[in-house]
Amino acid sequence: MQWLWCLLFIVSSSFLPLSASVNSISINSSISINQTIISAEGKFALGFFSPGNSTSSYLGIWYYTIPKLTVIWVANRASPVPKGSPPVFRVSEDGNLVVLSGTEIVWTSNVSAVSTSLHSADAVLLDNGNLVLRHGEDGDVWQSFDHPTDTFVSDMKISSNKNTGKEMRLTSWVNDEDPRPGMFSIGIDPNRHQVYLWKGDEPYWRSGVYATTSSYATGFIKFNKGFSAYFSFVVEDDGEVYLVYSMSTNTVRSRFTLAPSGRIQLLIWVQTAWIILWQEPLDTCDFYGYCGPFTFCQKNVSIPVCNCINGFQPKSHNAWNVGNWTGGCVRNNTLSCDNGDGFVKYEGIKLPDHAVTMRSQSISECELECFKNCSCTAYAYENVTDEVTIVCLNWFRDIVDLQTSVVVSRDLYVRVHNPNLGLLIISVFGYFWRRKRLITKERLKRELLGFDSISTNSGDAHNSAELVSFSLRSVLAATGSFSVKNKLGEGGFGPVYKGSLPGNREVAVKRLSTRSSQGRDEFMNELKLIAKLQHMNLVRLFGYPSESVNLDWNKRFRIIDGIAQGLLYLHRYSRLKVIHRDLKASNVLLDQMMTPKISDFGLARIFGMDQIEDKTNRVVGT
């Protein structure tokens, strides 16, 4: 009988329950009810739970040290384990993660890759809340962050790829006690680079227009508690567009959650409760297309909140008079594509849906691009990312989801036809006069400033960039002939001067010194990198304080935090992984708001996204 006991021991030991002191599960272990694995630093836990009064069991990940159960991910949300059936989570013999209801598989990670390392397969719970399946030497083959449920945490991505059709969306719960997929989801439209919240298949809310082909990062919201939230919008060459967010401190626990009610909420944990810091939609105008086509919705005003765009009238006056605005408005006069067409300017609005990004050009060319196409209904020439990239946008469909009085406001020019040219804001005569004036103004500016758009395209995606060169005459005029009083400091290339361009734009002018230890190659390297990188804490030289300032600890903390965010963008969220190699105090500039800007990229080096080390031919940097 001794051999029988040995056999029973071998069979039973292959499914040993896991201890709560470890952060991983191997192919020889399992998790059942009331058992968990804990991330290395004790931030997150994985195990089975039953929300509220539900009697079903779900495998999920939640905050371990927060007393209120807060689940950020659910594996078997569509297939709960019913009451009376024992739930089990383990790594199966084929290298997949599985959830069992008794002996029936109700959920699997569904990894189909063939591996020779299945015997060493395991799953580990990381301290950012990500569950990763590993196949020995083959590395990571699956992660929960690629399959989000209703919650978006730091380091997670919301993404879509227009080439492959793959997307990662958040999907709400049915209600607070039912994790099954609800009716709301939020994701990215890869063609228009906007975040959409859908109710079923219909748009329910959308973000502002981020119609740019460049990656960028920006502060999303700042709090008086001394920390900020940052978004990075990344555009990859393979067609993927994704959104990530991070907090300026690791001491604050935060999350974005798509509530069953259809609101996307940013919450932070404060002592004993989750506090909502931001949520959308809230106002009537936040709901997608509330007022119908060719209307604008006025936030924070009394009825009527909906109004027709100038040159339009209600499609149904009867419906309009009783407060039914969904039919929108129609043109008073059809477009003629001749001298009767012009543009009505709307200031301080959220740009409408269905924007199309046109080729890079001036505002006069952007206007002409729309005017010469009879299908173009509106245009905008805007800095849509709050950085330096200005894009030309055209609209070729009905103007929908236009609203006023928003935090981030833009200017929109809507095409109309009016036989009374004197009543039109921009008549065709005025259009050509204005265009001629703009062209003349731009020509004079080019003659005075002597700048031209030049390309440094060498055929390499890493080295191509559109740069702008200025004549020596314009640089001398901007800096007062390199006046000593305009000198800001001195770096590796030479002195840096404060300058002023037309339009009261203050700039920093770096002058390459003949005594510099760094040469022309390093100088051009910096220009190419800066031209392709966009972040609020990377140098985009807008202006610097001319007087001495007192830095209290709050200001110093914000400066330090900004520098860290800039480096985080360079190392993780930029479309190019950049190692600066010369970061020091003199290479961090401050604008008028004391926002730090990392500068001096002459010694910087571009790494591959998976590269962690490199060799150098000479010792450089500080």
C-alpha positions in Angstrom: 0.0 0.0 0.0 3.0 2.3 0.4 3.2 2.8 -3.4 -0.5 3.9 -3.4 0.2 6.6 -0.8 3.2 7.8 -2.8 1.0 8.0 -5.9 -1.7 10.0 -4.1 0.9 12.4 -2.8 2.4 13.0 -6.3 -1.0 13.6 -7.8 -2.2 15.9 -5.0 1.0 17.9 -4.9 0.7 18.9 -8.5 -2.1 21.2 -7.5 -0.9 22.6 -4.2 -2.7 25.7 -3.0 -0.6 28.8 -3.0 0.7 30.6 0.0 -0.3 34.3 0.4 3.3 35.3 0.8 4.3 34.8 -2.8 3.6 36.9 -5.9 3.5 34.2 -8.6 1.8 31.0 -9.5 3.5 28.1 -11.2 2.4 25.2 -13.3 2.4 23.1 -10.1 0.2 25.3 -7.9 -3.4 26.7 -7.9 -5.6 29.2 -6.1 -9.0 28.4 -4.7 -11.6 30.4 -2.7 -10.1 32.5 0.1 -6.6 32.2 -1.2 -4.6 35.0 -2.9 -1.2 36.0 -4.3 0.2 39.4 -3.3 2.5 41.6 -5.4 6.1 41.9 -4.2 5.6 45.2 -2.4 2.1 44.4 -1.2 0.2 46.8 -3.4 -2.1 44.5 -5.3 -3.8 41.1 -4.6 -5.2 38.4 -7.0 -7.9 36.0 -5.9 -11.5 35.1 -6.1 -14.2 37.6 -4.9 -18.0 38.1 -4.9 -19.1 41.7 -5.4 -21.8 43.1 -3.1 -24.7 40.6 -2.7 -23.6 38.4 -5.6 -23.2 34.7 -4.9 -21.0 34.1 -8.0 -17.2 34.0 -7.9 -14.9 36.0 -10.1 -11.1 36.0 -10.4 -9.9 39.5 -10.0 -7.1 41.9 -9.0 -7.6 44.6 -6.3 -5.8 47.0 -4.1 -4.4 45.0 -1.3 -4.0 47.7 1.4 -7.2 49.6 0.8 -10.0 48.3 3.1 -12.7 48.9 0.6 -12.6 46.2 -2.0 -11.6 48.0 -5.2 -11.2 45.7 -8.2 -9.2 46.9 -11.2 -9.4 43.8 -13.4 -11.7 40.7 -13.7 -10.7 37.6 -15.7 -14.0 35.6 -16.0 -16.3 38.6 -16.0 -18.6 37.1 -18.7 -18.5 33.6 -17.1 -18.8 33.7 -13.3 -18.4 30.6 -11.3 -21.9 29.9 -9.8 -22.6 29.3 -6.1 -21.9 25.7 -5.1 -19.2 25.1 -7.7 -15.6 25.4 -6.3 -13.6 28.0 -8.3 -9.9 27.2 -9.1 -7.2 29.3 -10.8 -4.1 27.7 -12.2 -1.5 27.4 -15.0 -2.7 24.5 -17.2 -0.4 21.9 -18.9 -0.6 23.8 -22.2 0.9 26.9 -20.6 -2.4 28.9 -20.3 -4.0 30.6 -17.4 -7.4 29.0 -16.7 -10.3 29.5 -14.3 -12.2 26.3 -13.5 -15.7 25.9 -12.2 -15.3 22.4 -10.7 -13.7 20.6 -13.7 -15.1 23.0 -16.4 -12.9 25.7 -17.9 -14.9 29.0 -17.8 -12.0 31.3 -18.8 -8.6 31.0 -20.4 -5.8 33.3 -21.4 -6.0 31.6 -24.8 -2.3 31.7 -25.7 -1.8 29.5 -28.8 2.0 30.0 -29.2 4.0 26.7 -29.1 6.7 26.8 -26.5 9.5 24.5 -25.4 9.4 26.0 -21.9 5.9 25.1 -20.8 7.4 23.1 -17.9 8.6 26.4 -16.4 5.5 28.5 -17.2 4.3 30.7 -14.4 2.3 33.9 -13.8 3.5 36.8 -11.7 1.5 39.7 -10.2 3.5 43.0 -10.6 3.3 46.0 -8.3 1.5 48.1 -10.9 -1.4 45.6 -10.9 -0.4 43.7 -14.1 -0.7 39.9 -14.2 2.0 38.5 -16.6 2.2 35.0 -18.0 5.7 33.8 -18.7 7.0 30.8 -20.6 10.5 30.4 -19.3 13.1 31.4 -21.8 10.4 32.6 -24.2 9.6 35.4 -21.8 6.2 37.2 -21.4 3.5 35.7 -23.6 0.4 37.4 -22.1 -0.5 40.1 -19.7 -3.8 41.4 -18.1 -3.0 45.0 -19.1 -3.6 44.0 -22.7 -7.2 42.9 -21.7 -8.5 45.8 -19.6 -12.0 45.7 -18.0 -13.4 48.9 -16.5 -10.4 50.4 -14.9 -7.3 52.3 -16.3 -4.3 52.5 -14.0 -0.8 54.0 -14.5 1.3 52.1 -17.1 -1.8 50.6 -18.7 -2.7 51.5 -22.3 -5.9 52.3 -24.1 -5.0 51.8 -27.7 -6.2 51.0 -31.3 -4.4 50.1 -34.5 -5.9 51.2 -37.8 -3.7 48.6 -39.7 -4.5 45.5 -37.6 -7.9 46.5 -36.2 -6.7 45.5 -32.7 -7.9 47.7 -29.9 -7.9 47.9 -26.1 -11.0 49.5 -24.6 -12.5 49.9 -21.1 -15.9 48.4 -20.7 -18.2 49.2 -17.8 -19.7 46.7 -15.4 -23.5 46.1 -15.7 -23.9 47.5 -12.2 -21.9 47.8 -9.0 -22.5 44.1 -8.2 -22.3 42.6 -11.7 -18.9 42.7 -13.4 -20.3 41.4 -16.7 -19.6 43.8 -19.7 -22.0 46.7 -19.6 -23.4 49.0 -22.3 -20.6 51.6 -22.1 -17.1 51.4 -23.5 -14.2 53.9 -24.0 -11.4 53.8 -26.5 -9.5 55.6 -29.3 -10.5 56.2 -32.9 -7.2 55.6 -34.7 -8.2 57.6 -37.7 -9.2 60.8 -35.9 -7.0 60.4 -32.8 -9.8 61.1 -30.4 -11.0 59.4 -27.2 -14.6 58.2 -27.6 -17.1 56.9 -25.0 -19.7 54.7 -26.7 -23.1 53.6 -25.5 -23.4 50.4 -27.4 -22.3 51.3 -30.9 -23.3 55.0 -30.7 -20.9 57.8 -29.6 -21.9 59.1 -26.1 -19.0 61.5 -25.3 -15.7 62.4 -26.9 -12.6 64.2 -26.0 -11.1 67.2 -27.8 -9.5 66.8 -31.2 -5.9 65.5 -31.1 -5.5 65.4 -34.8 -1.7 65.2 -35.1 0.7 62.5 -36.4 3.2 63.3 -33.6 3.4 61.9 -30.1 3.1 64.3 -27.2 2.6 64.4 -23.5 0.9 67.0 -21.4 -0.4 67.7 -17.9 -4.0 66.6 -17.7 -4.9 68.0 -14.3 -3.1 69.6 -11.4 -4.1 69.5 -7.8 -3.5 71.8 -4.9 -2.2 68.8 -2.9 1.2 69.0 -4.7 0.8 66.4 -7.4 -0.4 66.2 -11.0 -1.7 63.7 -13.6 0.0 63.5 -17.0 -1.2 62.0 -20.2 1.0 60.7 -23.1 -0.6 60.3 -26.5 1.7 58.1 -28.6 1.5 57.6 -32.3 3.5 54.6 -33.6 4.8 54.0 -37.1 2.9 50.7 -37.3 -0.5 52.4 -37.1 -1.0 52.0 -33.3 -2.2 55.0 -31.3 -2.3 54.7 -27.5 -2.9 56.7 -24.4 -1.1 56.2 -21.1 -1.2 58.2 -17.9 1.0 58.7 -14.9 1.0 60.5 -11.6 3.8 62.8 -10.4 4.1 60.8 -7.2 3.8 57.1 -6.3 2.3 57.9 -2.9 -1.1 58.7 -4.4 -3.3 55.8 -5.4 -5.3 56.7 -8.5 -7.4 55.1 -11.2 -9.7 56.0 -14.1 -12.9 53.9 -14.0 -15.7 53.7 -16.5 -18.8 53.6 -14.2 -21.9 51.6 -15.0 -23.7 55.0 -15.4 -21.5 55.8 -18.4 -19.2 58.4 -16.8 -15.4 58.1 -17.0 -14.0 59.1 -13.6 -10.6 59.9 -12.2 -10.5 58.9 -8.5 -7.8 59.1 -5.8 -7.8 57.3 -2.4 -7.9 59.8 0.5 -7.7 58.2 3.9 -10.9 56.2 4.0 -12.6 56.8 0.7 -12.2 57.3 -3.1 -12.6 60.9 -4.1 -13.8 61.8 -7.7 -11.4 64.5 -9.0 -12.8 64.6 -12.6 -15.6 63.0 -14.6 -17.3 63.3 -17.9 -20.0 63.6 -19.2 -21.7 65.9 -16.7 -23.2 68.9 -18.5 -26.0 68.6 -21.0 -23.5 69.8 -23.8 -21.1 67.0 -22.9 -23.3 64.4 -24.4 -22.4 63.7 -28.0 -24.4 65.6 -30.6 -26.9 66.8 -28.1 -28.0 69.7 -30.3 -27.9 68.0 -33.7 -25.9 69.0 -36.8 -24.8 72.6 -37.6 -25.6 73.8 -34.1 -23.5 74.8 -31.1 -24.3 73.9 -27.5 -23.8 76.6 -24.9 -22.5 75.3 -21.6 -23.5 76.9 -18.3 -26.4 78.9 -19.7 -30.2 78.9 -19.4 -32.5 77.5 -22.0 -32.1 77.5 -25.0 -28.7 75.7 -24.8 -28.8 74.9 -28.5 -28.4 77.5 -31.2 -28.0 77.4 -35.0 -24.7 78.4 -36.5 -24.9 81.7 -38.3 -26.3 81.2 -41.8 -28.4 78.2 -40.7 -32.0 77.8 -39.4 -33.8 75.0 -37.5 -34.6 72.0 -39.6 -38.0 71.9 -37.8 -39.2 75.1 -36.2 -42.0 73.2 -34.4 -39.6 70.7 -32.8 -37.2 73.5 -32.0 -39.8 75.6 -30.2 -40.7 72.7 -27.8 -37.0 72.0 -27.0 -36.4 69.1 -29.3 -33.1 70.1 -31.0 -31.9 66.7 -32.2 -32.8 67.5 -35.8 -30.3 70.3 -35.8 -30.2 73.0 -38.4 -30.0 73.4 -42.2 -28.5 76.1 -44.4 -30.4 79.3 -45.2 -28.7 79.2 -48.6 -27.0 76.3 -50.3 -23.3 76.6 -51.0 -22.5 77.8 -54.5 -18.7 77.3 -54.6 -18.4 80.7 -56.2 -18.1 84.3 -55.0 -21.0 84.0 -52.6 -19.2 81.6 -50.2 -17.2 82.7 -47.1 -16.4 81.7 -43.6 -18.0 82.6 -40.2 -15.5 82.5 -37.3 -16.4 80.9 -34.0 -14.0 81.5 -31.1 -13.6 79.6 -27.9 -15.2 76.3 -28.9 -14.6 72.6 -28.8 -13.8 71.5 -32.3 -16.5 69.3 -33.9 -16.2 65.7 -34.8 -14.9 64.2 -38.0 -11.9 66.4 -38.5 -9.5 65.6 -41.3 -5.8 66.5 -40.9 -4.4 68.3 -44.0 -0.8 68.7 -45.1 1.3 71.1 -43.1 0.7 74.7 -44.3 0.1 78.3 -43.3 -3.3 79.5 -42.2 -4.0 81.2 -45.5 -3.2 78.0 -47.4 -5.4 76.1 -44.9 -8.3 78.5 -45.7 -7.7 78.1 -49.4 -7.6 74.3 -49.2 -11.1 74.4 -47.8 -12.4 77.1 -50.1 -11.4 75.3 -53.3 -13.1 72.1 -52.3 -16.9 72.4 -52.5 -17.3 69.5 -50.0 -15.4 71.3 -47.3 -17.8 72.7 -44.6 -15.3 74.2 -42.2 -11.6 74.6 -41.3 -9.4 75.2 -38.3 -5.7 76.1 -38.0 -4.9 75.1 -34.5 -2.3 74.1 -31.9 -4.4 71.1 -30.9 -1.9 69.5 -28.5 -1.0 72.7 -26.6 2.6 72.2 -27.7 4.1 73.7 -30.8 2.7 71.6 -33.6 0.0 73.6 -35.5 -2.2 71.6 -37.9 -4.6 72.4 -40.6 -8.0 70.7 -40.1 -10.8 70.5 -42.7 -14.4 69.1 -42.3 -16.2 67.4 -45.1 -19.4 66.3 -43.3 -22.1 67.9 -41.1 -20.7 69.9 -38.2 -21.7 67.9 -35.1 -20.9 68.0 -31.4 -19.9 71.7 -31.4 -19.9 73.4 -28.0 -18.8 76.6 -26.4 -17.3 77.6 -23.1 -15.0 74.6 -22.7 -11.7 74.6 -20.9 -9.6 73.9 -24.0 -11.0 76.3 -26.6 -10.2 76.6 -30.3 -11.3 78.7 -33.3 -13.4 77.3 -36.1 -14.3 78.8 -39.5 -17.6 77.5 -40.8 -18.4 77.8 -44.6 -21.6 79.6 -45.4 -23.3 81.2 -48.5 -24.9 84.6 -48.4 -25.9 86.8 -51.4 -25.6 89.9 -49.2 -21.8 90.1 -49.1 -21.9 93.0 -46.8 -23.5 90.9 -44.1 -21.0 88.1 -44.4 -18.2 88.1 -41.8 -15.7 87.1 -44.5 -17.0 87.6 -48.0 -15.3 86.2 -51.1 -13.9 89.7 -51.7 -12.9 89.9 -48.1 -11.5 86.4 -48.3 -9.2 87.2 -51.2 -8.3 90.5 -49.7 -7.5 88.8 -46.4 -5.6 86.0 -48.2 -3.6 88.6 -50.1 -2.9 90.4 -46.9 -1.8 87.2 -45.2 0.4 86.2 -48.1 1.9 89.7 -48.2 2.4 89.6 -44.4 4.1 86.2 -44.6 6.3 87.3 -47.5 7.4 90.4 -45.5 8.0 88.2 -42.5 10.2 85.9 -44.5 12.1 88.9 -45.9 12.5 90.5 -42.5 13.3 87.3 -40.6 14.9 85.4 -43.5 13.6 82.0 -42.5 12.8 79.0 -44.7 11.5 75.5 -44.0 14.3 73.1 -44.7 14.3 69.3 -44.5 17.0 67.3 -42.9 15.5 64.1 -44.3 18.2 61.5 -44.8 15.9 58.6 -45.5 16.1 57.4 -42.0 13.0 57.6 -39.9 15.1 58.3 -36.8 17.0 61.1 -38.5 14.3 62.9 -40.6 12.8 66.1 -39.3 11.4 69.4 -40.6 13.6 72.2 -39.2 13.4 75.9 -39.6 16.4 78.1 -40.3 16.7 81.8 -39.6 19.0 84.3 -41.3 21.8 85.9 -39.3 20.0 89.3 -39.7 16.9 88.0 -38.0 18.9 86.4 -35.2 20.8 89.6 -34.6 17.6 91.6 -34.5 16.0 89.2 -32.1 18.9 89.1 -29.6 20.1 92.8 -29.9 23.2 91.6 -31.8 23.9 89.1 -29.0 23.8 91.8 -26.4 25.4 90.9 -23.0 22.3 92.0 -21.2 20.3 89.3 -23.1 22.8 86.5 -22.2 21.0 83.8 -20.2 24.0 81.5 -19.5 26.5 79.2 -21.2 26.4 75.5 -22.1 28.4 72.9 -23.8 27.9 74.5 -27.3 28.5 78.1 -26.1 26.4 81.0 -24.8 22.6 81.1 -24.8 20.8 84.4 -25.4 17.2 85.6 -24.8 15.6 86.8 -28.0 12.2 88.2 -29.2 10.5 87.3 -32.5 7.5 89.1 -34.0 4.3 88.4 -32.2 6.1 88.9 -28.8 7.3 85.3 -28.9 10.3 85.0 -26.6 12.9 82.4 -27.6 16.3 81.2 -26.5 19.1 81.4 -29.0 22.0 79.0 -28.6 25.2 80.2 -30.3 27.8 77.6 -31.3 31.2 78.8 -30.1 34.5 78.1 -31.9 35.9 77.1 -28.5 33.1 74.6 -27.9 34.2 71.0 -27.2 31.0 69.9 -29.0 30.9 70.4 -32.8 28.4 70.8 -35.6 27.4 67.2 -35.6 26.3 67.3 -32.0 24.5 70.6 -32.7 22.5 69.2 -35.6 21.8 66.1 -33.5 20.1 68.3 -30.9 18.1 70.1 -33.5 16.8 66.9 -35.1 15.8 65.4 -31.7 14.1 68.5 -30.5 12.1 68.8 -33.8 10.7 65.3 -33.2 10.0 65.4 -29.4 7.1 67.1 -27.8 6.5 67.3 -24.0 5.6 70.1 -21.6 8.9 69.4 -19.8 11.2 69.2 -22.9 12.6 72.4 -24.3 10.4 74.3 -26.6 11.9 77.7 -26.0 9.1 80.1 -25.4 10.6 82.5 -22.8 12.5 82.8 -19.5 12.3 85.1 -16.5 14.5 88.2 -16.8 14.5 88.9 -13.1 15.7 86.8 -10.2 13.1 84.8 -8.4 12.7 83.2 -5.0 12.1 79.5 -5.1 10.1 78.2 -2.2 9.9 74.4 -1.7 6.6 74.1 -3.6 8.1 75.7 -6.6 11.3 73.6 -6.3 9.2 70.4 -6.0 7.2 71.3 -9.1 10.5 71.9 -11.0 12.0 68.6 -9.8 8.7 66.8 -10.7 8.7 68.4 -14.1 12.2 67.3 -14.8 11.3 63.7 -13.8 8.3 63.8 -16.0 10.4 64.9 -19.0 12.8 62.1 -18.4 10.0 59.6 -18.0 8.7 60.7 -21.4 12.1 60.4 -23.1 12.7 56.9 -21.6 9.2 55.4 -21.8 6.5 57.3 -23.7 8.2 59.0 -26.5 8.0 57.4 -30.0 11.8 57.6 -29.8 13.6 56.2 -26.7 16.1 58.9 -25.9 19.0 58.8 -23.4 20.0 62.5 -22.7 23.5 61.8 -21.3 24.2 65.4 -20.2 21.5 66.3 -17.7 22.5 69.0 -15.3 21.1 72.2 -13.8 22.4 74.4 -16.6 20.6 72.2 -19.2 17.2 72.8 -17.5 15.5 76.1 -18.5 12.6 77.7 -16.8 9.7 79.5 -18.6 7.7 82.4 -17.1 5.5 79.9 -15.2 8.6 78.3 -13.7 7.9 75.1 -15.8 11.2 73.3 -16.4 12.3 72.5 -19.9 15.0 69.9 -20.5 17.4 71.2 -23.1 20.8 70.6 -24.7 20.3 67.3 -26.7 23.7 67.5 -28.4 25.0 64.4 -26.7 21.7 62.5 -26.6 21.4 59.1 -28.2 18.4 57.2 -29.6 17.9 53.7 -28.2 15.8 50.9 -29.6 12.6 50.4 -27.6 13.9 47.1 -26.1 17.5 48.3 -25.8 18.9 48.8 -22.2 22.6 49.4 -22.9 25.1 50.7 -25.5 28.7 51.4 -26.0 30.3 54.8 -26.6 33.6 55.6 -28.4 34.5 58.5 -26.0 33.7 59.8 -22.6 31.0 62.5 -22.8 28.5 64.2 -20.6 28.6 65.6 -17.1 
